[in-house]
């Protein structure tokens, strides 16, 4: 599988995995390691519904030039020695997002602002043997359905691309203290799925609660009668626009029928999603 396929495979697997806990409709999974074996160029920033400005933001928040420069020197030395060992660098290029002191940000921040430190913490590179290198990337938290695929592009193009791996096989392990899967972002992956309805049905069998929320949120984007207040929420409207632009028209009609047939109904008034800590 290529990188794009590996991401969607892991996403579907996690959607069907029992949650360690729920925060509202967000599925939270704790203490997970996910491995990617093919870090090719198949995944693009556009596949996560973002523009190139997302990469600019990620570079600003996570590209710690001094630490990377030292790690490159140490990695080159490690390769010359040609024996087991590791090097690392930090991705702490910001502590809080926003202007002003921490107290000012905490006092005035919106409920979706992040003041809890970087999501990506650090990167370690391990020389295993002449043919194999392992990259281990450590996270405080991530949102896996939309935010994380953008991180994959950033890690590939901005963090790991600076290191000389020669002909070594690169395996990338992501270590997560916490993973969030927000059903409001599942629609982002639909254009990349071979059979979205089959994938949804498999999740329905594995986790009916999360499936219902996936249907509710996905229907808000492509079924006009289910929009329910997202017009007032800028990020949801960007997801709405992206979904309607990237989903094939034939598939869109099939999904509209499927979402209407499987919609669990609305018991409460619309509430804006809470995503305060996932960038």
QUIFENKA-V141319 format. One record per residue. N is the residue number from 1. RES is the residue in one small letter. PHI is phi in whole degrees, -180 to 180 (* if undefined). PSI is psi in radians with two decimals (999 if undefined). D_FIRST is the distance of its C-alpha to the first C-alpha in whole Angstrom. Layout:
# QUIFENKA-V141319
N & RES & PHI & PSI & D_FIRST
N & RES & PHI & PSI & D_FIRST
This chain:
# QUIFENKA-V141319
1 & x & * & 2.55 & 0
2 & x & -85 & 3.14 & 4
3 & x & -63 & -0.72 & 7
4 & x & -61 & -0.77 & 8
5 & x & -68 & -0.67 & 6
6 & x & -63 & -0.73 & 6
7 & x & -62 & -0.84 & 10
8 & x & -66 & -0.62 & 10
9 & x & -63 & -0.81 & 9
10 & x & -64 & -0.70 & 12
11 & x & -61 & -0.84 & 14
12 & x & -64 & -0.66 & 15
13 & x & -63 & -0.78 & 15
14 & x & -68 & -0.62 & 18
15 & x & -61 & -0.56 & 19
16 & x & -95 & 0.05 & 20
17 & x & -88 & 2.34 & 21
18 & x & -56 & 2.37 & 25
19 & x & -71 & 2.58 & 26
20 & x & -75 & -0.54 & 28
21 & x & -165 & 2.89 & 30
22 & x & -117 & 2.46 & 31
23 & x & -116 & 1.69 & 32
24 & x & 66 & -2.13 & 33
25 & x & -98 & 0.05 & 30
26 & x & -83 & 2.21 & 28
27 & x & -81 & 2.24 & 26
28 & x & -114 & 2.23 & 26
29 & x & -119 & 2.31 & 24
30 & x & -109 & 2.53 & 26
31 & x & 57 & 1.14 & 25
32 & x & -121 & 2.59 & 21
33 & x & -123 & 2.23 & 18
34 & x & -126 & 2.26 & 15
35 & x & -109 & 2.40 & 12
36 & x & -117 & 2.21 & 10
37 & x & -98 & -0.24 & 8
38 & x & -134 & 1.78 & 7
39 & x & -99 & 1.01 & 10
40 & x & -85 & -2.98 & 10
41 & x & -94 & 0.18 & 12
42 & x & -65 & -0.61 & 10
43 & x & -85 & 2.25 & 12
44 & x & -114 & 2.77 & 15
45 & x & -61 & -0.55 & 18
46 & x & -66 & -0.41 & 19
47 & x & -68 & -0.33 & 16
48 & x & -100 & 0.15 & 18
49 & x & 80 & 0.24 & 21
50 & x & -106 & 2.88 & 23
51 & x & -103 & -3.13 & 25
52 & x & -65 & -0.31 & 25
53 & x & -63 & -0.46 & 28
54 & x & -62 & -0.70 & 26
55 & x & -65 & -0.65 & 24
56 & x & -60 & -0.76 & 28
57 & x & -66 & -0.74 & 29
58 & x & -65 & -0.70 & 26
59 & x & -61 & -0.75 & 27
60 & x & -63 & -0.70 & 31
61 & x & -84 & -0.48 & 30
62 & x & -127 & -0.13 & 28
63 & x & -91 & 1.66 & 28
64 & x & -95 & 1.65 & 31
65 & x & -61 & -0.74 & 32
66 & x & -63 & -0.76 & 34
67 & x & -67 & -0.72 & 32
68 & x & -65 & -0.74 & 29
69 & x & -59 & -0.74 & 32
70 & x & -67 & -0.71 & 33
71 & x & -63 & -0.64 & 30
72 & x & -62 & -0.77 & 29
73 & x & -63 & -0.76 & 32
74 & x & -68 & -0.64 & 32
75 & x & -66 & -0.74 & 28
76 & x & -61 & -0.68 & 30
77 & x & -66 & -0.72 & 32
78 & x & -61 & -0.73 & 30
79 & x & -67 & -0.64 & 28
80 & x & -64 & -0.69 & 32
81 & x & -70 & -0.48 & 33
82 & x & 53 & 0.84 & 29
83 & x & -147 & 2.82 & 30
84 & x & -52 & 2.43 & 28
85 & x & 168 & 3.02 & 29
86 & x & -142 & 2.76 & 27
87 & x & -132 & 2.87 & 28
88 & x & -150 & 2.86 & 28
89 & x & -148 & 2.75 & 28
90 & x & -92 & 2.67 & 29
91 & x & -115 & 0.33 & 28
92 & x & -80 & 1.39 & 31
93 & x & -102 & 0.04 & 32
94 & x & -153 & 2.74 & 34
95 & x & -112 & -0.72 & 36
96 & x & -136 & 2.68 & 37
97 & x & -97 & 2.27 & 36
98 & x & 124 & 2.93 & 39
99 & x & -100 & 2.60 & 42
100 & x & 103 & -3.08 & 45
101 & x & -76 & 2.91 & 46
102 & x & -59 & -0.76 & 44
103 & x & -61 & -0.69 & 46
104 & x & -67 & -0.69 & 47
105 & x & -68 & -0.76 & 43
106 & x & -62 & -0.71 & 43
107 & x & -69 & -0.64 & 46
108 & x & -109 & -0.10 & 45
109 & x & -64 & 2.69 & 42
110 & x & -78 & 2.89 & 40
111 & x & -68 & -0.21 & 38
112 & x & -105 & 0.11 & 35
113 & x & -80 & 2.67 & 36
114 & x & -109 & 2.16 & 34
115 & x & -126 & 0.42 & 37
116 & x & -107 & 0.31 & 35
117 & x & 88 & 2.94 & 33
118 & x & -61 & 2.52 & 30
119 & x & -75 & -0.79 & 27
120 & x & -85 & 2.22 & 25
121 & x & -99 & -0.88 & 27
122 & x & -166 & 2.95 & 26
123 & x & -133 & 2.35 & 24
124 & x & -120 & 2.44 & 24
125 & x & -118 & 2.23 & 23
126 & x & -118 & 2.14 & 23
127 & x & -80 & 1.96 & 24
128 & x & -92 & -0.93 & 23
129 & x & -157 & -3.03 & 24
130 & x & -64 & -0.30 & 24
131 & x & -107 & -0.19 & 20
132 & x & -136 & 2.36 & 19
133 & x & -132 & 2.47 & 19
134 & x & -117 & 2.29 & 18
135 & x & -106 & 2.22 & 19
136 & x & -117 & 2.13 & 20
137 & x & -119 & 2.22 & 21
138 & x & -109 & 2.30 & 23
139 & x & -121 & 2.45 & 24
140 & x & -73 & -0.84 & 27
141 & x & -163 & 2.80 & 25
142 & x & -154 & 2.73 & 23
143 & x & -101 & 2.09 & 22
144 & x & -84 & -0.44 & 19
145 & x & -83 & -0.45 & 18
146 & x & -133 & -0.81 & 20
147 & x & -71 & -0.70 & 21
148 & x & -67 & -0.72 & 18
149 & x & -61 & -0.53 & 16
150 & x & -66 & -0.67 & 18
151 & x & -61 & -0.69 & 19
152 & x & -58 & -0.76 & 15
153 & x & -64 & -0.75 & 16
154 & x & -64 & -0.81 & 20
155 & x & -60 & -0.79 & 18
156 & x & -65 & -0.87 & 16
157 & x & -88 & -0.43 & 19
158 & x & -115 & -0.59 & 22
159 & x & -95 & -0.97 & 22
160 & x & -81 & -0.42 & 20
161 & x & -65 & -0.31 & 20
162 & x & -80 & -0.20 & 24
163 & x & -101 & 2.49 & 23
164 & x & -90 & 1.89 & 23
165 & x & -102 & -0.07 & 21
166 & x & 57 & -2.26 & 22
167 & x & -98 & 0.24 & 19
168 & x & -69 & 2.55 & 18
169 & x & -80 & 2.14 & 15
170 & x & -97 & 2.17 & 14
171 & x & -115 & 2.33 & 13
172 & x & -117 & 2.10 & 14
173 & x & -109 & 2.22 & 16
174 & x & -104 & 2.18 & 17
175 & x & -107 & 2.01 & 21
176 & x & -112 & 2.17 & 22
177 & x & -68 & -0.67 & 26
178 & x & -145 & 2.42 & 25
179 & x & -122 & 2.27 & 23
180 & x & -107 & 2.40 & 24
181 & x & -120 & 1.93 & 22
182 & x & -96 & 2.16 & 25
183 & x & -63 & -0.31 & 25
184 & x & -68 & -0.28 & 26
185 & x & -108 & -0.06 & 23
186 & x & -58 & -0.61 & 21
187 & x & -59 & -0.42 & 21
188 & x & -59 & -0.61 & 20
189 & x & -84 & -0.27 & 16
190 & x & -55 & -0.75 & 18
191 & x & -61 & -0.29 & 17
192 & x & -98 & -0.10 & 13
193 & x & -89 & 2.39 & 13
194 & x & -66 & -0.72 & 13
195 & x & -141 & 1.47 & 16
196 & x & -57 & -0.72 & 18
197 & x & -66 & -0.70 & 21
198 & x & -61 & -0.71 & 19
199 & x & -65 & -0.76 & 17
200 & x & -62 & -0.72 & 21
201 & x & -64 & -0.65 & 22
202 & x & -65 & -0.69 & 20
203 & x & -68 & -0.63 & 21
204 & x & -58 & -0.71 & 25
205 & x & -71 & -0.55 & 25
206 & x & -87 & -0.63 & 24
207 & x & -153 & 1.53 & 26
208 & x & -64 & -0.64 & 28
209 & x & -60 & -0.85 & 30
210 & x & -70 & -0.65 & 26
211 & x & -57 & -0.80 & 26
212 & x & -59 & -0.71 & 29
213 & x & -71 & -0.60 & 29
214 & x & -60 & -0.76 & 25
215 & x & -65 & -0.81 & 27
216 & x & -57 & -0.87 & 30
217 & x & -71 & -0.75 & 29
218 & x & -64 & -0.65 & 26
219 & x & -65 & -0.55 & 30
220 & x & -60 & -0.47 & 31
221 & x & -89 & -0.57 & 29
222 & x & -121 & -0.07 & 29
223 & x & -116 & 1.87 & 32
224 & x & -52 & -0.65 & 36
225 & x & -71 & -0.20 & 38
226 & x & -110 & 0.20 & 35
227 & x & -60 & -0.69 & 35
228 & x & 44 & 1.07 & 38
229 & x & 90 & -0.07 & 38
230 & x & -68 & -0.25 & 35
231 & x & -60 & -0.43 & 37
232 & x & -90 & -0.04 & 39
233 & x & -117 & 1.88 & 36
234 & x & -60 & -0.76 & 34
235 & x & -66 & -0.69 & 31
236 & x & -64 & -0.64 & 30
237 & x & -69 & -0.56 & 32
238 & x & -68 & -0.69 & 29
239 & x & -65 & -0.73 & 26
240 & x & -57 & -0.84 & 29
241 & x & -63 & -0.80 & 29
242 & x & -63 & -0.76 & 25
243 & x & -62 & -0.78 & 24
244 & x & -72 & -0.37 & 27
245 & x & -85 & -0.60 & 26
246 & x & -98 & -0.40 & 22
247 & x & -78 & 2.28 & 22
248 & x & -56 & 2.37 & 23
249 & x & -54 & -0.71 & 26
250 & x & -65 & -0.78 & 26
251 & x & -64 & -0.64 & 23
252 & x & -59 & -0.79 & 26
253 & x & -65 & -0.70 & 29
254 & x & -64 & -0.70 & 27
255 & x & -69 & -0.68 & 26
256 & x & -57 & -0.78 & 29
257 & x & -64 & -0.76 & 31
258 & x & -65 & -0.79 & 28
259 & x & -64 & -0.68 & 29
260 & x & -67 & -0.69 & 33
261 & x & -69 & -0.51 & 33
262 & x & -107 & 0.06 & 31
263 & x & -66 & 2.26 & 33
264 & x & -81 & -0.09 & 34
265 & x & 89 & 2.97 & 37
266 & x & -114 & 2.18 & 38
267 & x & -97 & -0.42 & 41
268 & x & -131 & 2.93 & 41
269 & x & -68 & 2.73 & 42
270 & x & -63 & 2.38 & 39
271 & x & -128 & 2.30 & 38
272 & x & -59 & 2.50 & 36
273 & x & -70 & 2.60 & 33
274 & x & -103 & 2.03 & 33
275 & x & -138 & 0.83 & 31
276 & x & -65 & -0.45 & 33
277 & x & -117 & -0.05 & 31
278 & x & -101 & 2.11 & 27
279 & x & -86 & 999 & 27
